[in-house]
Amino acid sequence: MSAIAFGFGISAIDSAGHGEALYLCALEFAIAVVASHLLYRRQLNLPSPLLPVDLLRIPIFALSIGTSIASFCGQMLAFVAMPFYLENHFGYSAVQIGLLITPWPIAVAFAAPIAGWLVERYPAGLLGGIGLLVFATGLGTLALMPANATPIDVIWRMALAGVGFGLFQTPNNRTMIAAAPRERSGGASGML
């Protein structure tokens, strides 16, 4: 069911993107929705499901999953768009773009362990909120970068977004795992 749901879902998006006939896109999307529903119903009744959708009934778990998905989408959109933006608007080479994007993962690598230490001393919700605010500020400053931005202007914005992402993910993941029942911690970690 999972392969059918994802396969036809991706195929429907691809068909729509390539201007295929509307009925074909609708048919593929309908098959994906039906397969997703069947997968959901099947997983709901299993004692140890592959996709633990029953954990989404726990409000804090569902919120943590939702914010994690949204933050990863923001990060991936930036990672995909920034190289093109830096090449087309500023004329940077591929090597320069790689170096300009590098501060983001380095900042995550430094911020995440600090967030892990802080989450033992301060509420995870507060740290996650601060992390999301810093992350959103970093993304906003990248989006509003001036037309005559220097490499330093790009670097500090990338680092700011990375720090925010690192400060958010660690407390959020901890909250997610802690919200699940102990005997379901394996399934909860699979949702990460």
C-alpha positions in Angstrom: 0.0 0.0 0.0 2.8 2.4 0.9 4.5 1.9 -2.5 1.2 2.4 -4.3 0.3 5.5 -2.3 3.7 7.2 -2.7 4.3 5.9 -6.3 1.0 7.2 -7.6 1.2 10.4 -5.5 4.6 11.3 -7.0 3.4 10.2 -10.4 0.3 12.5 -10.1 2.6 15.5 -9.2 4.9 14.7 -12.1 2.0 14.4 -14.5 0.6 17.7 -13.4 4.0 19.3 -13.7 4.5 18.0 -17.2 1.1 19.1 -18.4 -0.4 15.7 -18.8 -4.2 15.3 -19.3 -6.2 16.4 -16.3 -8.1 13.1 -16.1 -4.8 11.2 -15.8 -3.5 13.4 -13.0 -6.9 13.1 -11.2 -6.9 9.3 -11.6 -3.3 9.0 -10.3 -4.1 11.3 -7.4 -7.3 9.3 -6.6 -5.4 6.0 -6.6 -2.8 7.6 -4.2 -5.6 8.9 -1.9 -7.4 5.5 -1.8 -4.1 3.6 -1.2 -3.1 6.1 1.6 -6.5 5.6 3.3 -6.2 1.8 3.1 -2.6 2.0 4.5 -3.8 4.3 7.3 -6.7 2.0 8.2 -4.5 -1.1 8.1 -1.8 0.5 10.3 -4.3 1.7 12.8 -5.3 -1.9 13.8 -1.8 -3.4 14.0 -0.2 -3.9 17.4 3.2 -2.8 16.1 2.6 -0.8 12.9 5.1 0.1 10.4 3.6 3.6 10.3 2.5 4.4 13.8 -0.4 6.7 13.0 -2.1 6.0 16.3 0.7 8.1 18.0 -0.6 11.1 16.1 -3.6 11.1 18.5 -1.3 12.4 21.2 -1.5 16.2 20.7 2.1 17.2 21.6 3.4 14.3 19.4 1.3 15.5 16.5 2.4 19.1 17.0 6.1 18.1 17.2 5.8 16.0 14.0 4.0 18.9 12.2 6.6 21.5 13.2 9.4 19.1 12.4 8.0 18.6 8.9 7.5 22.3 8.4 11.0 23.2 9.5 12.6 20.5 7.3 10.5 21.8 4.3 11.8 25.3 5.0 15.4 24.0 5.2 15.1 21.9 2.0 13.5 24.7 0.1 16.3 27.0 1.1 18.9 24.4 0.2 17.4 23.9 -3.2 16.7 27.5 -4.0 19.9 29.2 -2.7 22.4 27.8 -5.1 20.3 29.0 -8.1 19.7 32.3 -6.4 23.4 32.8 -5.6 24.4 31.8 -9.2 21.8 33.8 -11.1 21.8 37.0 -9.0 25.3 37.2 -7.8 27.3 35.2 -10.4 29.0 32.9 -7.9 30.7 29.7 -9.2 29.7 26.3 -7.9 32.7 26.1 -5.6 31.9 29.6 -4.1 28.2 28.6 -3.7 29.2 25.4 -1.8 31.4 27.5 0.5 28.7 30.1 1.0 26.2 27.4 2.0 28.6 25.5 4.3 28.0 27.7 7.4 24.4 26.4 7.7 25.3 22.7 8.5 28.3 23.8 10.5 26.0 26.0 12.6 23.6 23.1 13.1 26.5 20.9 14.2 27.5 23.4 16.9 23.9 24.5 17.9 22.4 21.0 18.3 24.6 19.8 21.1 24.2 23.1 22.9 20.5 22.7 22.6 20.8 19.2 24.0 22.5 20.5 27.0 20.0 23.4 27.4 17.0 21.1 27.1 18.0 19.4 30.3 17.8 22.8 32.1 15.0 24.7 30.4 11.6 23.8 28.9 11.8 22.2 25.5 8.9 24.3 24.2 10.7 27.5 25.1 13.9 26.4 23.4 12.1 25.0 20.4 10.2 28.3 20.0 13.4 30.3 20.3 15.0 28.0 17.7 12.1 28.4 15.3 12.2 32.2 15.7 15.9 32.3 15.0 15.4 29.9 12.0 12.6 32.0 10.6 14.7 35.1 11.1 17.6 33.5 9.2 15.3 32.5 6.3 13.7 35.9 6.3 17.1 37.6 6.1 18.1 35.3 3.3 14.9 36.2 1.4 15.5 39.9 1.9 19.2 39.9 1.1 20.2 43.1 -0.7 21.1 43.1 -4.4 24.7 44.0 -3.6 25.3 41.4 -0.9 28.8 40.4 -0.2 29.9 36.9 0.7 29.9 37.9 4.4 26.2 39.0 4.1 25.4 35.5 2.8 27.5 33.7 5.4 26.0 35.2 8.5 22.5 34.7 7.2 23.2 31.0 6.4 24.7 30.6 9.9 21.8 32.3 11.6 19.3 29.9 9.9 21.5 26.9 10.8 21.7 28.0 14.5 18.0 28.3 14.6 17.4 24.9 13.0 19.9 23.3 15.4 18.3 25.0 18.4 14.8 23.8 17.3 15.4 20.2 16.3 17.0 18.8 19.4 14.3 19.9 21.9 11.6 19.1 19.4 12.9 15.5 18.9 13.2 15.1 22.6 9.6 16.2 23.2 8.4 13.9 20.4 10.1 10.8 21.9 9.0 11.7 25.5 5.4 12.2 24.4 5.1 8.6 23.2 4.4 5.7 25.5 7.7 4.0 26.6 6.8 0.7 24.8 6.2 2.7 21.6 9.4 4.7 21.6 10.8 2.7 18.7 7.7 3.6 16.5 8.0 7.2 17.7 11.6 7.4 16.7 10.7 6.0 13.3 8.4 9.0 12.8 11.4 11.3 13.1 
